[in-house]
């Protein structure tokens, strides 16, 4: 059986997570749609420049007010301490 893993990786935190994810399953073939293919140049993956067609969580965090009571707020991959 042939297996290929693909993922989206837009904005720096998502690209970093995609790189870590690749390292945990490097035996698979990978296709990554991203805004910065050069960030994956050192890895044996197929990184394809892609343009988003909708907003990401980071966009919601920058543009929308909090909804209150932790309901309906955009998720974030940013590590917060």
N, CA, C and O atoms as CSV, one atom per row, in Angstrom:
chain,resi,resn,atom,element,x,y,z
A,1,UNK,N,N,0.835,-1.163,0.000
A,1,UNK,CA,C,0.000,0.000,0.000
A,1,UNK,C,C,0.891,1.242,0.000
A,1,UNK,O,O,1.887,1.305,0.722
A,2,UNK,N,N,0.522,2.224,-0.816
A,2,UNK,CA,C,1.234,3.493,-0.859
A,2,UNK,C,C,0.439,4.526,-0.075
A,2,UNK,O,O,-0.773,4.655,-0.248
A,3,UNK,N,N,1.132,5.258,0.787
A,3,UNK,CA,C,0.472,6.260,1.623
A,3,UNK,C,C,1.148,7.603,1.398
A,3,UNK,O,O,2.374,7.695,1.341
A,4,UNK,N,N,0.336,8.636,1.271
A,4,UNK,CA,C,0.836,10.002,1.157
A,4,UNK,C,C,0.088,10.848,2.179
A,4,UNK,O,O,-1.133,10.747,2.300
A,5,UNK,N,N,0.809,11.671,2.901
A,5,UNK,CA,C,0.207,12.557,3.880
A,5,UNK,C,C,0.260,13.964,3.321
A,5,UNK,O,O,1.282,14.367,2.767
A,6,UNK,N,N,-0.823,14.724,3.454
A,6,UNK,CA,C,-0.790,16.120,3.023
A,6,UNK,C,C,-1.353,16.987,4.129
A,6,UNK,O,O,-2.151,16.542,4.954
A,7,UNK,N,N,-0.915,18.242,4.125
A,7,UNK,CA,C,-1.377,19.194,5.132
A,7,UNK,C,C,-1.285,20.606,4.590
A,7,UNK,O,O,-0.578,20.867,3.617
A,8,UNK,N,N,-2.006,21.514,5.229
A,8,UNK,CA,C,-1.897,22.948,4.959
A,8,UNK,C,C,-0.960,23.537,5.998
A,8,UNK,O,O,-0.991,23.146,7.165
A,9,UNK,N,N,-0.126,24.478,5.573
A,9,UNK,CA,C,0.797,25.121,6.513
A,9,UNK,C,C,0.953,26.591,6.126
A,9,UNK,O,O,1.837,26.953,5.349
A,10,UNK,N,N,0.081,27.425,6.682
A,10,UNK,CA,C,0.110,28.856,6.409
A,10,UNK,C,C,0.442,29.602,7.692
A,10,UNK,O,O,-0.008,29.229,8.775
A,11,UNK,N,N,1.209,30.625,7.561
A,11,UNK,CA,C,1.702,31.434,8.674
A,11,UNK,C,C,2.777,30.640,9.425
A,11,UNK,O,O,2.744,29.411,9.476
A,12,UNK,N,N,3.703,31.358,9.988
A,12,UNK,CA,C,4.903,30.754,10.603
A,12,UNK,C,C,4.595,29.649,11.623
A,12,UNK,O,O,5.196,28.578,11.534
A,13,UNK,N,N,3.693,29.859,12.582
A,13,UNK,CA,C,3.472,28.794,13.573
A,13,UNK,C,C,2.981,27.490,12.940
A,13,UNK,O,O,3.349,26.408,13.397
A,14,UNK,N,N,2.160,27.580,11.900
A,14,UNK,CA,C,1.654,26.377,11.242
A,14,UNK,C,C,2.755,25.697,10.427
A,14,UNK,O,O,2.813,24.469,10.360
A,15,UNK,N,N,3.630,26.498,9.809
A,15,UNK,CA,C,4.743,25.894,9.067
A,15,UNK,C,C,5.686,25.169,10.012
A,15,UNK,O,O,6.176,24.089,9.682
A,16,UNK,N,N,5.950,25.741,11.181
A,16,UNK,CA,C,6.811,25.085,12.164
A,16,UNK,C,C,6.187,23.779,12.641
A,16,UNK,O,O,6.890,22.781,12.804
A,17,UNK,N,N,4.901,23.774,12.863
A,17,UNK,CA,C,4.228,22.549,13.309
A,17,UNK,C,C,4.232,21.491,12.207
A,17,UNK,O,O,4.370,20.302,12.493
A,18,UNK,N,N,4.084,21.908,10.967
A,18,UNK,CA,C,4.131,20.957,9.858
A,18,UNK,C,C,5.514,20.319,9.758
A,18,UNK,O,O,5.624,19.129,9.462
A,19,UNK,N,N,6.558,21.086,10.000
A,19,UNK,CA,C,7.919,20.535,9.988
A,19,UNK,C,C,8.095,19.508,11.089
A,19,UNK,O,O,8.700,18.460,10.864
A,20,UNK,N,N,7.574,19.791,12.279
A,20,UNK,CA,C,7.663,18.820,13.381
A,20,UNK,C,C,6.817,17.584,13.080
A,20,UNK,O,O,7.225,16.461,13.377
A,21,UNK,N,N,5.657,17.788,12.499
A,21,UNK,CA,C,4.798,16.664,12.145
A,21,UNK,C,C,5.490,15.761,11.124
A,21,UNK,O,O,5.432,14.537,11.235
A,22,UNK,N,N,6.138,16.364,10.137
A,22,UNK,CA,C,6.879,15.579,9.146
A,22,UNK,C,C,7.916,14.694,9.840
A,22,UNK,O,O,8.038,13.511,9.519
A,23,UNK,N,N,8.650,15.253,10.771
A,23,UNK,CA,C,9.709,14.495,11.441
A,23,UNK,C,C,9.164,13.288,12.203
A,23,UNK,O,O,9.887,12.317,12.425
A,24,UNK,N,N,7.899,13.346,12.601
A,24,UNK,CA,C,7.315,12.218,13.325
A,24,UNK,C,C,6.818,11.117,12.380
A,24,UNK,O,O,6.489,10.019,12.829
A,25,UNK,N,N,6.764,11.404,11.094
A,25,UNK,CA,C,6.301,10.411,10.114
A,25,UNK,C,C,7.078,10.563,8.809
A,25,UNK,O,O,6.489,10.611,7.729
A,26,UNK,N,N,8.380,10.638,8.915
A,26,UNK,CA,C,9.235,10.895,7.757
A,26,UNK,C,C,9.234,9.762,6.732
A,26,UNK,O,O,9.645,9.970,5.591
A,27,UNK,N,N,8.788,8.587,7.110
A,27,UNK,CA,C,8.785,7.471,6.169
A,27,UNK,C,C,7.689,7.610,5.113
A,27,UNK,O,O,7.724,6.923,4.092
A,28,UNK,N,N,6.724,8.485,5.349
A,28,UNK,CA,C,5.634,8.686,4.397
A,28,UNK,C,C,6.008,9.726,3.348
A,28,UNK,O,O,6.906,10.541,3.563
A,29,UNK,N,N,5.321,9.695,2.222
A,29,UNK,CA,C,5.444,10.763,1.234
A,29,UNK,C,C,4.592,11.928,1.710
A,29,UNK,O,O,3.509,11.728,2.260
A,30,UNK,N,N,5.082,13.149,1.499
A,30,UNK,CA,C,4.394,14.336,2.002
A,30,UNK,C,C,4.151,15.355,0.908
A,30,UNK,O,O,4.999,15.582,0.046
A,31,UNK,N,N,2.964,15.972,0.958
A,31,UNK,CA,C,2.629,17.133,0.136
A,31,UNK,C,C,2.145,18.210,1.097
A,31,UNK,O,O,1.244,17.979,1.904
A,32,UNK,N,N,2.749,19.383,1.003
A,32,UNK,CA,C,2.398,20.480,1.898
A,32,UNK,C,C,2.005,21.694,1.064
A,32,UNK,O,O,2.798,22.192,0.265
A,33,UNK,N,N,0.783,22.163,1.254
A,33,UNK,CA,C,0.332,23.398,0.622
A,33,UNK,C,C,0.641,24.522,1.601
A,33,UNK,O,O,0.216,24.482,2.756
A,34,UNK,N,N,1.386,25.533,1.135
A,34,UNK,CA,C,1.893,26.548,2.050
A,34,UNK,C,C,2.074,27.891,1.368
A,34,UNK,O,O,2.131,27.981,0.141
A,35,UNK,N,N,2.162,28.928,2.177
A,35,UNK,CA,C,2.441,30.263,1.653
A,35,UNK,C,C,3.943,30.484,1.479
A,35,UNK,O,O,4.341,31.436,0.808
A,36,UNK,N,N,4.780,29.639,2.060
A,36,UNK,CA,C,6.238,29.779,1.974
A,36,UNK,C,C,6.914,28.429,1.718
A,36,UNK,O,O,7.454,27.834,2.651
A,37,UNK,N,N,6.896,27.932,0.474
A,37,UNK,CA,C,7.522,26.637,0.181
A,37,UNK,C,C,9.001,26.570,0.555
A,37,UNK,O,O,9.503,25.497,0.890
A,38,UNK,N,N,9.702,27.699,0.503
A,38,UNK,CA,C,11.133,27.692,0.828
A,38,UNK,C,C,11.402,27.243,2.259
A,38,UNK,O,O,12.496,26.759,2.549
A,39,UNK,N,N,10.436,27.390,3.160
A,39,UNK,CA,C,10.618,26.933,4.539
A,39,UNK,C,C,10.763,25.417,4.630
A,39,UNK,O,O,11.179,24.897,5.666
A,40,UNK,N,N,10.424,24.704,3.559
A,40,UNK,CA,C,10.495,23.245,3.557
A,40,UNK,C,C,11.592,22.725,2.629
A,40,UNK,O,O,11.671,21.525,2.367
A,41,UNK,N,N,12.432,23.628,2.134
A,41,UNK,CA,C,13.466,23.261,1.161
A,41,UNK,C,C,14.427,22.195,1.688
A,41,UNK,O,O,14.936,21.397,0.901
A,42,UNK,N,N,14.683,22.162,2.977
A,42,UNK,CA,C,15.636,21.203,3.547
A,42,UNK,C,C,15.014,19.831,3.788
A,42,UNK,O,O,15.720,18.891,4.154
A,43,UNK,N,N,13.709,19.702,3.588
A,43,UNK,CA,C,13.025,18.432,3.826
A,43,UNK,C,C,12.645,17.778,2.502
A,43,UNK,O,O,12.342,18.476,1.534
A,44,UNK,N,N,12.658,16.450,2.446
A,44,UNK,CA,C,12.270,15.741,1.219
A,44,UNK,C,C,10.738,15.643,1.090
A,44,UNK,O,O,10.166,14.553,1.097
A,45,UNK,N,N,10.106,16.799,0.974
A,45,UNK,CA,C,8.657,16.876,0.826
A,45,UNK,C,C,8.350,17.641,-0.453
A,45,UNK,O,O,9.216,18.312,-1.014
A,46,UNK,N,N,7.117,17.531,-0.903
A,46,UNK,CA,C,6.679,18.351,-2.026
A,46,UNK,C,C,5.900,19.526,-1.449
A,46,UNK,O,O,4.741,19.380,-1.060
A,47,UNK,N,N,6.537,20.687,-1.395
A,47,UNK,CA,C,5.912,21.900,-0.865
A,47,UNK,C,C,5.424,22.733,-2.044
A,47,UNK,O,O,6.204,23.107,-2.920
A,48,UNK,N,N,4.144,23.014,-2.054
A,48,UNK,CA,C,3.515,23.720,-3.163
A,48,UNK,C,C,2.978,25.059,-2.671
A,48,UNK,O,O,2.254,25.129,-1.678
A,49,UNK,N,N,3.351,26.127,-3.391
A,49,UNK,CA,C,2.822,27.448,-3.040
A,49,UNK,C,C,1.321,27.440,-3.287
A,49,UNK,O,O,0.849,27.020,-4.343
A,50,UNK,N,N,0.589,27.908,-2.297
A,50,UNK,CA,C,-0.870,27.886,-2.370
A,50,UNK,C,C,-1.406,29.191,-1.776
A,50,UNK,O,O,-0.831,29.743,-0.838
A,51,UNK,N,N,-2.495,29.663,-2.329
A,51,UNK,CA,C,-3.147,30.865,-1.827
A,51,UNK,C,C,-4.426,30.461,-1.115
A,51,UNK,O,O,-5.227,29.695,-1.650
A,52,UNK,N,N,-4.609,30.966,0.065
A,52,UNK,CA,C,-5.809,30.652,0.831
A,52,UNK,C,C,-7.043,31.234,0.168
A,52,UNK,O,O,-6.979,32.272,-0.490
A,53,UNK,N,N,-8.160,30.559,0.346
A,53,UNK,CA,C,-9.425,31.072,-0.163
A,53,UNK,C,C,-10.334,31.547,0.959
A,53,UNK,O,O,-11.439,32.024,0.700
A,54,UNK,N,N,-9.890,31.425,2.180
A,54,UNK,CA,C,-10.682,31.856,3.327
A,54,UNK,C,C,-9.773,32.213,4.478
A,54,UNK,O,O,-8.564,31.991,4.409
A,55,UNK,N,N,-10.338,32.762,5.536
A,55,UNK,CA,C,-9.523,33.196,6.678
A,55,UNK,C,C,-9.014,32.026,7.515
A,55,UNK,O,O,-9.627,30.960,7.575
A,56,UNK,N,N,-7.890,32.259,8.149
A,56,UNK,CA,C,-7.305,31.316,9.096
A,56,UNK,C,C,-7.575,31.845,10.507
A,56,UNK,O,O,-8.021,32.980,10.674
A,57,UNK,N,N,-7.308,31.034,11.499
A,57,UNK,CA,C,-7.527,31.441,12.881
A,57,UNK,C,C,-6.766,32.715,13.209
A,57,UNK,O,O,-7.290,33.578,13.914
A,58,UNK,N,N,-5.536,32.854,12.711
A,58,UNK,CA,C,-4.754,34.060,12.980
A,58,UNK,C,C,-5.470,35.303,12.459
A,58,UNK,O,O,-5.406,36.363,13.080
A,59,UNK,N,N,-6.148,35.175,11.325
A,59,UNK,CA,C,-6.890,36.306,10.780
A,59,UNK,C,C,-8.045,36.695,11.695
A,59,UNK,O,O,-8.299,37.880,11.910
A,60,UNK,N,N,-8.737,35.705,12.227
A,60,UNK,CA,C,-9.824,35.995,13.155
A,60,UNK,C,C,-9.303,36.668,14.418
A,60,UNK,O,O,-9.921,37.607,14.921
A,61,UNK,N,N,-8.189,36.203,14.923
A,61,UNK,CA,C,-7.638,36.773,16.147
A,61,UNK,C,C,-7.247,38.233,15.957
A,61,UNK,O,O,-7.370,39.034,16.884
A,62,UNK,N,N,-6.777,38.583,14.763
A,62,UNK,CA,C,-6.357,39.953,14.493
A,62,UNK,C,C,-7.539,40.882,14.245
A,62,UNK,O,O,-7.440,42.078,14.519
A,63,UNK,N,N,-8.659,40.363,13.733
A,63,UNK,CA,C,-9.741,41.220,13.258
A,63,UNK,C,C,-11.019,41.201,14.086
A,63,UNK,O,O,-11.786,42.162,14.048
A,64,UNK,N,N,-11.261,40.142,14.822
A,64,UNK,CA,C,-12.530,40.020,15.529
A,64,UNK,C,C,-12.355,40.231,17.029
A,64,UNK,O,O,-11.327,39.877,17.608
A,65,UNK,N,N,-13.357,40.801,17.631
A,65,UNK,CA,C,-13.360,40.967,19.089
A,65,UNK,C,C,-13.665,39.615,19.740
A,65,UNK,O,O,-14.284,38.754,19.114
A,66,UNK,N,N,-13.242,39.425,20.973
A,66,UNK,CA,C,-13.608,38.198,21.691
A,66,UNK,C,C,-15.128,38.091,21.799
A,66,UNK,O,O,-15.820,39.098,21.941
A,67,UNK,N,N,-15.632,36.876,21.730
A,67,UNK,CA,C,-17.075,36.672,21.778
A,67,UNK,C,C,-17.593,36.512,23.201
A,67,UNK,O,O,-18.802,36.561,23.426
A,68,UNK,N,N,-16.711,36.326,24.147
A,68,UNK,CA,C,-17.122,36.176,25.535
A,68,UNK,C,C,-17.429,34.748,25.898
A,68,UNK,O,O,-17.833,33.960,25.043
A,69,UNK,N,N,-17.246,34.408,27.134
A,69,UNK,CA,C,-17.542,33.097,27.702
A,69,UNK,C,C,-16.897,31.936,26.917
A,69,UNK,O,O,-17.398,30.812,26.936
A,70,UNK,N,N,-15.800,32.223,26.242
A,70,UNK,CA,C,-15.061,31.197,25.489
A,70,UNK,C,C,-15.921,30.450,24.478
A,70,UNK,O,O,-15.713,29.258,24.251
A,71,UNK,N,N,-16.871,31.130,23.876
A,71,UNK,CA,C,-17.728,30.503,22.866
A,71,UNK,C,C,-17.546,31.201,21.527
A,71,UNK,O,O,-17.686,32.420,21.425
A,72,UNK,N,N,-17.238,30.432,20.520
A,72,UNK,CA,C,-17.162,30.968,19.183
A,72,UNK,C,C,-15.891,31.716,18.845
A,72,UNK,O,O,-15.790,32.293,17.762
A,73,UNK,N,N,-14.928,31.724,19.730
A,73,UNK,CA,C,-13.678,32.413,19.444
A,73,UNK,C,C,-12.817,31.573,18.520
A,73,UNK,O,O,-12.890,30.345,18.527
A,74,UNK,N,N,-12.011,32.243,17.735
A,74,UNK,CA,C,-11.111,31.534,16.816
A,74,UNK,C,C,-10.062,30.769,17.602
A,74,UNK,O,O,-9.604,31.220,18.652
A,75,UNK,N,N,-9.691,29.619,17.089
A,75,UNK,CA,C,-8.611,28.871,17.715
A,75,UNK,C,C,-7.292,29.473,17.290
A,75,UNK,O,O,-7.238,30.216,16.310
A,76,UNK,N,N,-6.242,29.169,18.000
A,76,UNK,CA,C,-4.924,29.707,17.679
A,76,UNK,C,C,-3.875,28.646,17.899
A,76,UNK,O,O,-3.977,27.827,18.812
A,77,UNK,N,N,-2.863,28.670,17.051
A,77,UNK,CA,C,-1.762,27.731,17.243
A,77,UNK,C,C,-0.617,28.420,17.970
A,77,UNK,O,O,0.418,27.803,18.222
A,78,UNK,N,N,-0.793,29.686,18.307
A,78,UNK,CA,C,0.260,30.402,19.019
A,78,UNK,C,C,0.390,29.863,20.437
A,78,UNK,O,O,-0.609,29.673,21.132
A,79,UNK,N,N,1.586,29.628,20.849
A,79,UNK,CA,C,1.832,29.167,22.216
A,79,UNK,C,C,1.782,30.380,23.138
A,79,UNK,O,O,2.507,31.354,22.936
A,80,UNK,N,N,0.928,30.314,24.141
A,80,UNK,CA,C,0.799,31.443,25.073
A,80,UNK,C,C,1.114,30.943,26.468
A,80,UNK,O,O,0.634,29.892,26.893
A,81,UNK,N,N,1.920,31.703,27.166
A,81,UNK,CA,C,2.291,31.337,28.539
A,81,UNK,C,C,1.759,32.370,29.500
A,81,UNK,O,O,1.961,32.251,30.708
